[in-house]
Amino acid sequence: MSQKLGSQQLDRADARVTHATGLSGTIKAFWDRVKSGDLGSLPVVVGLAIIWTVFTALNPIFLSPNNLVNLLFDCSTTGVIALGIVCVLMLGEIDLSVGSMSGVGSALVGVIWVNQGVPLPVAIGTAVALGALIGAVYATLRNRLGMPSFVSTLSGLLALLGLQLYMLGATGSINLPYGSKMVEFGQLMILPAWLSYTLALIPGIVMLVVGRSTNARRRAANLSAGSSSGLVLKAVLTTIALLAIVAYLSLGRGVPWMFALFVALVLTMNYALTRTQWGRSMKAVGGNAEAARRAGINVRAIYISAFALCSSLAALGGVLSAARLASSSQQAGTGDVNLNAIAAAVIGGTSLFGGRGSAFSALLGIIVIQSIANGLTLLNLSSSLRYMITGAVLAIAVIVDSLARQSRASHGRA
């Protein structure tokens, strides 16, 4: 009897230790990663919280449901372009022509669909295919001739801008049919409430299922695995947060279909970067191209795929911009579109030094930039402040990235 009681007491003690290790261990592991320079999305989340707090204090309308819905509409167009920028930045490269490429994509839709009567899906597919071709040309110039991407894409910026002006002709703009599904998609279409709540449940469920499967495989291989309690806590908090966001947006118009498309592209890209051989090769080439080549990775093919994907998404962003504005014009893709797309990827956490980045960088970064623009517009302040504030945020993001990189190197985690 005494042995049985002693065994039960030991089991209860082990359970308490395991529970403590689960919660406190998760927190300790997170803190250790932060101290070693592996900050993840923490800086941009903190920065976004500060920005929202300041603008809400100055104008409570900023966090109203309908204003946030408009903000999500505006995020989607440039956000898709920023998602492509993440690919080339992960290789330590740059594409300066994404703004002009988006303008060409916008112009193509207007010319082919409106003026020539070609079906809309064909027009969109043509724009995306042209983007892929242009990106492949950039990569080929780098692979075959060693031309720096800065120079080739700067040349492309000018050439594509000229092509955009040529296609639009003397009028300079083409109005899209206002009652068309494309314009409704860019300005009016909202997810049904039931679908929004259903989609909000999926990430937590996937996180729980995939996390448990990963932990089981690691334990079977005698490797360290995360705690079950920490995994459940993370999944529950994620689900609660997403449901709360959907509920709050539903007090206004709801979740835009355009933003849902953007998030779907982010999730697809995240899967490709984290769960496929292509994604692992991207990080390897960005970390050290010569080492990746010696390991048997087709470095040239990786460059072609990254630049082609970047330009394709830029063209798609131009199509979404045309839907949002209900027109294809000479102003599409000009102004600050180019720099905002690049800044969004960097502010979101993608390293300029290559080898480190995430698809969610584009999502977080563009929300930061559009929050600044939206907040200053509500305060009726000059756009000059938006440029200065965005520049300051970009500089801070690069400084944080540099310091984190030095910290990871000192801790042997570079």
C-alpha positions in Angstrom: 0.0 0.0 0.0 2.8 2.4 0.9 4.6 1.7 -2.3 1.4 2.3 -4.3 0.8 5.7 -2.5 4.4 6.6 -3.0 4.1 5.8 -6.7 0.9 7.9 -7.0 2.7 10.8 -5.3 5.6 10.6 -7.7 3.2 10.5 -10.7 1.5 13.7 -9.4 4.8 15.4 -8.8 6.0 14.4 -12.3 2.8 15.8 -13.7 3.3 19.1 -11.9 6.9 19.3 -13.1 5.8 18.5 -16.7 3.1 21.2 -16.5 5.5 23.8 -15.1 8.1 22.8 -17.7 5.4 23.1 -20.4 4.3 26.7 -19.7 7.5 28.1 -18.1 9.6 26.2 -20.5 7.8 27.7 -23.5 8.2 31.2 -22.1 11.9 30.6 -21.2 12.6 29.2 -24.7 11.0 32.3 -26.3 13.0 34.6 -24.0 16.2 32.7 -24.9 15.5 33.2 -28.6 14.9 36.9 -28.1 18.2 37.3 -26.2 20.1 35.4 -28.9 18.8 37.8 -31.6 16.0 35.6 -33.0 13.3 38.2 -32.7 10.9 37.0 -35.3 7.9 39.2 -35.7 8.2 40.7 -32.2 9.6 44.2 -33.2 7.0 44.8 -35.8 4.1 43.7 -33.6 5.3 46.0 -30.8 5.7 48.8 -33.3 2.2 48.2 -34.7 0.7 48.3 -31.2 2.5 51.7 -30.6 1.3 53.2 -33.9 -2.3 52.1 -33.4 -2.3 53.4 -29.8 -1.0 56.8 -30.8 -3.4 57.3 -33.7 -6.4 56.0 -31.7 -5.6 58.5 -28.9 -5.4 61.3 -31.5 -8.5 60.2 -33.4 -10.8 57.4 -32.1 -12.2 56.8 -35.6 -8.9 55.1 -36.5 -9.9 51.9 -34.8 -13.5 52.0 -36.0 -14.6 48.8 -37.8 -15.3 50.5 -41.1 -12.0 52.3 -41.1 -10.1 49.1 -40.5 -12.0 47.4 -43.3 -10.9 50.2 -45.7 -7.4 49.8 -44.4 -7.5 46.1 -45.2 -8.7 46.9 -48.8 -5.7 49.3 -49.2 -3.2 46.8 -47.8 -4.0 44.1 -50.3 -2.7 45.7 -53.5 0.7 46.7 -52.3 0.9 43.8 -49.9 0.8 41.3 -52.8 3.7 43.2 -54.4 5.6 43.1 -51.1 5.1 39.3 -50.9 7.1 39.0 -54.1 9.8 41.3 -52.8 10.3 38.8 -49.8 11.5 36.2 -52.3 14.3 38.2 -53.8 15.3 39.8 -50.5 15.7 36.3 -49.1 18.4 35.7 -51.7 20.1 39.0 -50.8 18.9 40.5 -54.0 16.6 43.4 -54.9 13.9 44.2 -57.5 13.5 47.9 -58.1 11.0 47.5 -60.9 8.1 46.0 -59.1 6.2 49.3 -59.1 6.5 49.7 -62.9 5.7 46.0 -63.3 2.5 46.5 -61.4 1.7 49.5 -63.6 2.2 47.4 -66.7 -0.1 44.7 -65.3 -2.8 47.3 -64.6 -2.4 48.7 -68.2 -2.6 45.3 -69.8 -5.9 44.5 -68.1 -7.3 47.8 -69.3 -6.1 47.4 -72.9 -6.8 43.7 -73.4 -10.0 43.4 -71.4 -11.7 46.8 -71.9 -10.4 47.9 -75.3 -10.0 44.6 -77.1 -12.8 42.6 -75.4 -10.6 39.6 -74.4 -12.1 37.7 -71.4 -11.0 39.0 -68.0 -9.3 35.7 -66.9 -7.2 35.7 -70.1 -6.2 39.4 -69.5 -5.1 38.7 -65.9 -3.3 35.5 -66.9 -1.4 37.5 -69.7 -0.3 40.2 -67.2 0.9 37.6 -64.7 2.7 35.6 -67.4 4.4 38.7 -68.7 5.6 39.4 -65.1 7.1 35.9 -64.9 8.9 36.4 -68.2 10.4 39.8 -67.1 11.5 38.3 -63.8 13.2 35.4 -65.6 15.0 37.9 -67.8 16.4 39.6 -64.7 17.6 36.3 -63.3 19.2 35.3 -66.6 21.1 38.5 -66.7 22.4 37.8 -63.3 23.2 34.1 -63.9 24.8 34.4 -67.4 26.3 37.9 -67.3 26.8 38.5 -63.6 24.8 41.8 -63.8 23.8 43.0 -60.4 20.1 42.9 -59.8 20.1 46.5 -58.7 21.3 47.5 -62.2 19.1 45.1 -64.2 15.9 45.9 -62.3 16.6 49.7 -62.4 16.9 49.3 -66.2 13.6 47.4 -66.1 12.0 50.1 -64.1 12.6 52.6 -66.8 11.7 50.2 -69.7 8.5 49.1 -68.1 7.4 52.6 -67.3 7.9 53.5 -71.0 5.9 50.4 -72.0 3.1 51.4 -69.6 2.9 54.9 -71.1 2.9 53.4 -74.7 0.1 51.0 -74.0 -2.2 53.6 -72.4 -1.6 56.0 -75.3 -2.6 59.7 -75.4 -5.5 59.4 -73.1 -3.3 58.1 -70.3 -6.1 56.1 -68.6 -8.8 53.5 -69.2 -11.8 53.3 -67.0 -12.9 49.8 -66.0 -16.7 49.0 -66.1 -17.9 50.1 -62.7 -20.5 47.3 -62.4 -18.1 44.5 -63.3 -17.2 41.8 -60.9 -13.6 42.9 -61.0 -14.4 46.4 -59.7 -16.8 45.0 -57.1 -14.1 42.6 -55.9 -11.7 45.6 -55.5 -14.2 47.9 -53.7 -17.3 46.1 -52.4 -17.1 42.4 -52.0 -17.1 41.1 -48.4 -16.8 37.6 -47.1 -20.0 36.1 -45.6 -20.0 36.1 -41.8 -20.2 32.3 -41.5 -17.2 31.9 -43.9 -15.1 34.5 -42.0 -15.7 32.7 -38.7 -15.0 29.3 -40.2 -11.7 30.5 -41.7 -10.7 32.1 -38.4 -11.0 28.6 -36.7 -8.7 26.8 -39.3 -5.3 28.3 -38.3 -5.6 27.2 -34.7 -6.7 23.7 -35.7 -3.9 23.3 -38.2 -1.4 24.6 -35.7 -2.5 22.0 -33.2 -2.6 19.1 -35.5 0.7 19.9 -37.3 2.4 20.7 -34.0 1.5 17.5 -32.3 2.5 15.5 -35.4 5.9 17.3 -35.4 6.5 16.7 -31.7 5.6 13.0 -32.0 8.1 12.6 -34.9 10.8 14.4 -32.9 10.2 12.3 -29.8 10.3 9.1 -31.9 13.7 10.2 -33.2 14.9 11.0 -29.6 15.1 14.7 -30.4 13.9 17.6 -28.2 10.2 18.5 -28.7 8.0 21.4 -27.7 5.6 21.0 -24.8 2.0 20.0 -25.5 0.6 22.6 -23.1 2.6 25.4 -24.8 1.3 24.2 -28.2 -2.3 24.1 -27.0 -2.0 27.5 -25.4 -0.6 29.0 -28.6 -3.4 27.5 -30.7 -6.1 28.6 -28.3 -4.8 32.2 -28.1 -4.4 32.4 -31.9 -8.0 31.2 -32.4 -9.4 33.6 -29.8 -7.5 36.5 -31.4 -8.7 35.7 -34.9 -12.3 35.2 -33.8 -12.2 38.6 -32.0 -10.8 40.3 -35.1 -13.5 38.9 -37.3 -16.2 39.8 -34.8 -15.0 43.4 -34.6 -14.7 43.8 -38.3 -18.2 42.3 -38.6 -19.5 45.3 -36.7 -18.7 47.2 -39.8 -18.7 45.8 -43.4 -16.8 42.6 -42.6 -13.6 41.0 -44.0 -12.9 42.0 -47.7 -12.5 39.3 -50.3 -9.5 41.1 -51.6 -7.7 40.9 -48.2 -8.7 37.2 -48.0 -7.0 36.6 -51.3 -3.9 38.4 -50.0 -3.8 36.2 -46.8 -4.3 33.1 -48.9 -1.3 34.0 -51.0 0.7 34.7 -47.8 -0.2 31.3 -46.4 0.6 29.6 -49.6 4.0 31.3 -49.8 4.6 30.5 -46.1 4.0 26.8 -46.8 6.3 26.9 -49.8 9.1 28.6 -47.8 8.9 26.4 -44.7 7.6 23.0 -45.9 9.1 22.4 -49.4 12.6 21.7 -50.8 12.3 24.9 -52.8 11.9 27.0 -49.6 14.8 25.3 -47.9 16.9 25.9 -51.0 15.9 29.6 -51.0 17.2 30.0 -47.5 20.4 28.1 -48.3 21.2 30.2 -51.4 20.4 33.4 -49.5 22.7 32.3 -46.6 25.6 31.3 -48.8 25.2 30.7 -52.5 28.5 29.0 -53.0 27.9 26.6 -50.2 24.4 25.9 -51.6 25.9 25.1 -55.0 28.5 22.7 -53.5 25.6 21.0 -51.7 24.0 20.2 -55.0 21.3 23.0 -55.1 20.6 24.4 -58.6 21.4 28.0 -57.7 20.5 29.4 -61.1 17.1 27.8 -61.0 16.4 29.2 -57.6 17.3 32.7 -58.8 15.0 32.3 -61.8 12.1 31.1 -59.7 12.5 33.9 -57.1 12.6 36.8 -59.7 9.9 35.3 -61.8 7.6 34.9 -58.8 8.4 38.5 -57.6 7.5 40.0 -61.0 4.4 37.9 -61.3 3.1 39.0 -57.9 3.9 42.6 -58.9 1.8 42.2 -62.0 -1.0 40.7 -60.0 -0.8 43.6 -57.5 -1.2 45.9 -60.4 -4.4 44.1 -61.5 -5.8 44.4 -57.9 -4.8 48.1 -57.9 -6.8 48.6 -61.1 -9.8 46.8 -59.5 -9.5 49.0 -56.4 -9.3 52.3 -58.4 -11.7 51.1 -61.2 -9.2 52.3 -63.8 -5.8 51.7 -65.5 -3.8 54.9 -65.6 -0.4 56.3 -65.9 -0.2 56.8 -62.2 -0.6 53.1 -61.4 2.6 51.7 -60.0 4.3 55.1 -59.7 4.8 57.4 -56.7 5.6 55.5 -53.6 4.3 52.0 -54.6 7.8 50.7 -55.4 9.4 51.9 -52.2 6.4 50.9 -50.0 6.5 47.4 -51.3 10.2 47.0 -50.5 9.8 48.9 -47.2 6.9 46.6 -46.1 9.0 43.4 -46.6 11.9 44.9 -44.6 9.8 46.4 -41.9 7.9 43.1 -41.6 11.2 41.3 -40.7 12.8 40.1 -43.9 16.5 40.6 -43.7 18.3 42.7 -46.3 21.4 40.4 -45.8 19.6 37.4 -47.2 18.8 34.0 -45.8 16.1 35.1 -43.4 12.6 36.1 -44.1 8.9 35.0 -43.9 5.8 35.4 -46.0 4.2 37.0 -43.0 6.7 39.8 -43.3 4.8 41.2 -46.2 1.5 41.0 -44.2 2.8 42.7 -41.1 4.9 45.3 -42.9 2.2 46.5 -45.2 -0.2 46.8 -42.3 2.3 49.1 -40.6 2.8 51.3 -43.6 -0.9 51.6 -44.4 -1.7 52.3 -40.8 0.7 55.2 -40.9 -0.9 56.5 -44.1 -4.4 56.0 -42.9 -3.8 57.6 -39.5 -2.2 60.7 -41.0 -5.0 61.0 -43.5 -7.6 61.0 -40.7 -5.6 63.7 -38.9 -5.6 65.7 -42.1 -1.8 66.0 -42.0 0.5 66.5 -44.9 1.7 63.5 -46.9 5.3 64.7 -46.2 4.9 63.5 -42.7 4.0 60.0 -44.0 7.2 59.8 -46.0 9.3 60.9 -43.0 7.6 58.6 -40.5 7.8 55.6 -42.9 11.5 56.4 -43.6 12.2 56.5 -39.8 10.3 53.2 -39.3 12.3 51.6 -42.1 15.6 52.8 -40.7 14.7 51.4 -37.3 13.7 48.1 -38.8 17.1 47.8 -40.6 19.0 48.8 -37.4 17.1 46.1 -35.4 17.9 43.6 -38.1 21.6 44.5 -38.1 21.8 44.3 -34.3 19.8 41.0 -34.2 22.2 39.6 -36.9 25.2 40.5 -34.8 23.6 39.0 -31.7 22.9 35.7 -33.5 26.5 35.6 -34.7 27.8 36.1 -31.2 25.5 33.3 -29.9 26.5 31.0 -32.8 23.0 31.1 -34.4 23.8 33.2 -37.5 
